[in-house]
Amino acid sequence: MDSHILGKVSNTAFNKQKRDYLVEVVEHQYILNRWQEIEAILYRVFGDSKFNSNFARSRPAEHTFKNLLEPYQEGLVHVIALDLEQNLLGAFFLIPSCQPEGKEDCDLGWMFTIELYPKFRHEVISAITEKVHEVTKNAGFKRIITEMGTEAGAKFLSKKYGYIHTPTAEQFNRWTKEFN
């Protein structure tokens, strides 16, 4: 196993045929080693997205890369999905894996999947999101408070995982997920 991979979950998804993939927790170096590929994917998959707030097409790559080089907190990891040939199917970046003292909530980075058949795409992003929730809950966080970069991300996380739009006077694009 790659020394930068922290945890692995195997999943089987069905589309027109059975597809196997892995969901893994990886460190910054793994993402940096594949950055050119990931950056190209981010620009491609967010090319036609409808963004919330003041986000733009360049934001997913810029925000992620900046935090790979200068993390905003300790213990950030990334959850990725790979097919059995190690091709990237999707990811959720900048996931806190340790809780700073006195902090009960955390923020998350960008999530995406590559272009997949809709049922398979939903399966992959669901597996990634469930692993993200496992990592943040295991770190001791009681909730996630984050912004949603795209309308599609907001729709998916609110419908499937109960993220609630919780705007404030300072931050309209604010979403909260409470853990039980």
Secondary structure, DSSP 8 states (H G I E B T S, - for coil): --TTEEEEEEEEEESSSEEEEEEEEE-HHHHHHTHHHHHHHHHHHTTT--B-TT--TTHHHHHHHHHHHS-SSTTEEEEEEEETT--EEEEEEEEE-S--TT--EE----EEE-S--HHHHHHHHHHHHHHHHHHHHHTT-SEEEE--SBHHHHHHHHHHH--EE---SS-SS-EEEE--
